């Protein structure tokens, strides 16, 4: 019989850090609003994974309840964020960040 490898807290945190880093790279390196927004959502989900892992390994449901509220707020953020991106695209005909610098003033 082969021994099953159990995933420990460190494994979940490593995956969470990798997801967060990938999202951060997407935010910092890309110029398209949609890709930046996807990177932000990936970072949020990485934080959710870490909260659930801590909650599970500490035998406490507080982290999982917090994740439930974070996902609810993230759903509203997606609706508003994508609506803003679509409105900007319709007005400027571009989704690149450097073309939207006139919105500062």
C-alpha positions as CSV (number, residue, x, y, z in Angstrom):
1,X,0.0,0.0,0.0
2,X,1.2,3.4,-0.8
3,X,1.1,6.0,1.9
4,X,-1.2,9.0,1.3
5,X,0.4,12.3,1.6
6,X,-1.7,14.7,3.7
7,X,-1.7,18.3,2.7
8,X,-0.6,20.4,5.7
9,X,-1.1,24.1,6.4
10,X,2.2,24.9,4.8
11,X,1.0,23.4,1.5
12,X,-2.1,25.5,1.5
13,X,-0.1,28.6,2.3
14,X,2.4,27.9,-0.4
15,X,-0.4,27.7,-3.0
16,X,-1.9,30.8,-1.5
17,X,1.4,32.7,-1.8
18,X,1.8,31.5,-5.4
19,X,-1.7,32.6,-6.4
20,X,-1.2,35.9,-4.7
21,X,2.2,36.4,-6.5
22,X,0.6,35.5,-9.8
23,X,-2.2,38.0,-9.2
24,X,0.3,40.7,-8.2
25,X,2.3,40.1,-11.3
26,X,-0.8,40.5,-13.4
27,X,-1.6,43.8,-11.7
28,X,1.9,45.3,-12.0
29,X,3.0,44.0,-15.4
30,X,-0.1,44.2,-17.5
31,X,-1.7,47.3,-19.1
32,X,-5.1,45.9,-19.9
33,X,-7.9,46.8,-17.4
34,X,-9.5,43.4,-17.6
35,X,-6.2,41.5,-16.9
36,X,-5.5,43.9,-14.0
37,X,-9.0,43.3,-12.6
38,X,-8.5,39.5,-13.0
39,X,-5.2,39.8,-11.1
40,X,-7.0,41.7,-8.2
41,X,-9.6,38.9,-8.0
42,X,-6.9,36.3,-8.0
43,X,-5.2,38.1,-5.1
44,X,-8.5,38.2,-3.2
45,X,-9.1,34.5,-3.7
46,X,-5.5,33.7,-2.5
47,X,-6.3,35.5,0.7
48,X,-9.5,33.6,1.0
49,X,-7.6,30.3,0.6
50,X,-5.3,31.3,3.4
51,X,-8.2,32.2,5.7
52,X,-9.9,28.9,5.0
53,X,-6.7,27.0,5.6
54,X,-6.0,28.8,8.9
55,X,-9.6,28.3,9.9
56,X,-9.5,24.6,9.2
57,X,-6.2,23.8,10.9
58,X,-7.2,25.8,14.0
59,X,-10.6,24.1,14.2
60,X,-12.3,27.5,14.2
61,X,-15.1,28.6,11.9
62,X,-14.4,32.3,12.1
63,X,-12.1,32.3,9.0
64,X,-14.7,30.5,7.0
65,X,-17.5,32.9,8.0
66,X,-15.2,35.8,7.0
67,X,-14.6,34.2,3.6
68,X,-18.3,34.0,3.1
69,X,-18.7,37.7,3.6
70,X,-15.6,38.5,1.4
71,X,-17.0,36.4,-1.4
72,X,-20.3,38.3,-1.1
73,X,-18.6,41.6,-1.3
74,X,-16.4,40.4,-4.2
75,X,-19.5,39.5,-6.2
76,X,-20.8,43.1,-5.8
77,X,-17.3,44.4,-6.7
78,X,-17.3,42.3,-9.9
79,X,-20.6,43.7,-11.0
80,X,-19.6,47.3,-10.3
81,X,-16.0,46.9,-11.6
82,X,-17.0,45.3,-14.8
83,X,-19.7,47.9,-15.4
84,X,-17.1,50.7,-15.0
85,X,-14.7,48.9,-17.4
86,X,-17.4,48.5,-20.0
87,X,-18.4,52.2,-19.6
88,X,-14.8,53.3,-20.0
89,X,-14.4,51.1,-23.0
90,X,-17.5,52.5,-24.7
91,X,-16.4,56.1,-24.0
92,X,-12.7,55.8,-24.9
93,X,-12.7,52.7,-27.2
94,X,-9.7,51.2,-25.3
95,X,-9.1,49.1,-22.3
96,X,-5.4,50.0,-21.9
97,X,-4.4,51.9,-18.7
98,X,-2.0,54.3,-20.4
99,X,-4.8,55.6,-22.7
100,X,-7.0,56.5,-19.7
101,X,-4.6,59.1,-18.1
102,X,-7.0,61.9,-19.0
103,X,-9.4,60.7,-16.3
104,X,-7.1,62.0,-13.6
105,X,-8.4,65.6,-13.8
